[in-house]
Amino acid sequence: MTSQRPDGWQPDQYARFRAEREQPFYDLLDLVEPAPGGRVVDLGCGTGVLTRVLHERTQAAQTVGLDRSESMLVKSAEHAGGGVRFERGDIAEFAGLDGVGLDVVFANASLQWVGDHASLFPRLAATLNPGGQLAMQMPANEDHPSHAVSREVAQQPPHADALGGFVYRHSIESPEWYADQLARLGFAEQHVRVQVYLHRLPGPEDVVEWVKGSLLTGYRDRLPPPDYEAFEAAYRERLLVVLPDERPFLYPFKRLLLWGRTPERAR
Ligand SMILES: C[S@@+](CC[C@H](N)C(=O)[O-])C[C@H]1O[C@@H](n2cnc3c(N)ncnc32)[C@H](O)[C@@H]1O
């Protein structure tokens, strides 16, 4: 079930801004109603530390954390047990667990890595029991220089050649698209919103540290280490020209939070 792509995730780098990265998880979790005795899946669970929180808050009987990255899952065993387990797998191929319906499909900061949401959403919705909940959060900051500069550098020599013309962009549609999609898929209730998280970083160079733990994984996955290092150095140089040299540095980060619930009776 797992694709054989290289794994550019670095859990320690990702955890450097732990408090800032966890806040959207808790905001998303606040949208989810308890599902006592239910079955929950955490798609793109990462290290699994938040999967345990999800399990406890939903009061589920069984929660499965699924992730493609071996390096992110390496410590997940510490959070397993008492109804929580972890599996290596690709969300792009996920179509449910053992053919039994799910009560909550949860995905925090992971679906932006999975393309073609027009086919992903019906597939995820089909795994839900009547009254089941879908909850997901994705970064929606493609227009900030932190993201735009990565695309700009990817199109310049020698990086464009090293990348074979590939330019990484998170897969995300407009908020309206998701609201429409949930309605068309028969969700009886929904909540879709964009929230701006304003991060106070020590300086603009910390934006590089931020994206090294997330966005730049899209390039680290595809480039041999020397080419990736050259790409990262060019990105840093360009970004620090574009961003104001202010301390603290205010880094506004938009995120899309989405929740929906299917009708109590089968559609
Ligand atoms: C930004 S991290 C979020 C981790 C965790 N949900 C959290 O909130 O801390 C994104 C995670 O999604 C996983 N991921 C990305 N694409 C995936 C895919 N196609 N299938 C499974 N996991 C994927 C990555 O390996 C990574 O662990």
Ligand as a Chemical Component Dictionary entry (heavy atoms), coordinates in Angstrom:
data_LIG
# 
_chem_comp.id                   LIG 
_chem_comp.type                 NON-POLYMER 
_chem_comp.pdbx_formal_charge   0 
_chem_comp.three_letter_code    LIG 
# 
loop_
_chem_comp_atom.comp_id 
_chem_comp_atom.atom_id 
_chem_comp_atom.alt_atom_id 
_chem_comp_atom.type_symbol 
_chem_comp_atom.charge 
_chem_comp_atom.model_Cartn_x 
_chem_comp_atom.model_Cartn_y 
_chem_comp_atom.model_Cartn_z 
_chem_comp_atom.pdbx_ordinal 
LIG C1  C1  C 0  2.969  18.330 8.284  1  
LIG S1  S1  S 1  3.034  16.673 8.809  2  
LIG C2  C2  C 0  1.635  16.582 9.921  3  
LIG C3  C3  C 0  1.740  15.454 10.902 4  
LIG C4  C4  C 0  0.617  15.366 11.941 5  
LIG N1  N1  N 0  -0.692 15.197 11.317 6  
LIG C5  C5  C 0  0.612  16.582 12.834 7  
LIG O1  O1  O 0  -0.389 17.287 12.856 8  
LIG O2  O2  O -1 1.605  16.798 13.526 9  
LIG C6  C6  C 0  2.419  15.889 7.354  10 
LIG C7  C7  C 0  2.456  14.370 7.430  11 
LIG O3  O3  O 0  1.735  13.860 6.307  12 
LIG C8  C8  C 0  2.412  12.720 5.841  13 
LIG N2  N2  N 0  2.029  12.482 4.444  14 
LIG C9  C9  C 0  2.198  13.314 3.387  15 
LIG N3  N3  N 0  1.717  12.734 2.272  16 
LIG C10 C10 C 0  1.234  11.533 2.639  17 
LIG C11 C11 C 0  0.594  10.478 1.932  18 
LIG N4  N4  N 0  0.362  10.557 0.614  19 
LIG N5  N5  N 0  0.227  9.378  2.619  20 
LIG C12 C12 C 0  0.459  9.279  3.945  21 
LIG N6  N6  N 0  1.056  10.240 4.673  22 
LIG C13 C13 C 0  1.436  11.356 4.032  23 
LIG C14 C14 C 0  3.887  13.071 6.001  24 
LIG O4  O4  O 0  4.683  11.918 5.986  25 
LIG C15 C15 C 0  3.877  13.804 7.336  26 
LIG O5  O5  O 0  4.107  12.933 8.411  27 
# 
loop_
_chem_comp_bond.comp_id 
_chem_comp_bond.atom_id_1 
_chem_comp_bond.atom_id_2 
_chem_comp_bond.value_order 
_chem_comp_bond.pdbx_ordinal 
LIG C1  S1  SING 1  
LIG S1  C2  SING 2  
LIG S1  C6  SING 3  
LIG C2  C3  SING 4  
LIG C3  C4  SING 5  
LIG C4  N1  SING 6  
LIG C4  C5  SING 7  
LIG C5  O1  DOUB 8  
LIG C5  O2  SING 9  
LIG C6  C7  SING 10 
LIG C7  O3  SING 11 
LIG C7  C15 SING 12 
LIG O3  C8  SING 13 
LIG C8  N2  SING 14 
LIG C8  C14 SING 15 
LIG N2  C9  SING 16 
LIG N2  C13 SING 17 
LIG C9  N3  DOUB 18 
LIG N3  C10 SING 19 
LIG C10 C11 SING 20 
LIG C10 C13 DOUB 21 
LIG C11 N4  SING 22 
LIG C11 N5  DOUB 23 
LIG N5  C12 SING 24 
LIG C12 N6  DOUB 25 
LIG N6  C13 SING 26 
LIG C14 O4  SING 27 
LIG C14 C15 SING 28 
LIG C15 O5  SING 29 
# 
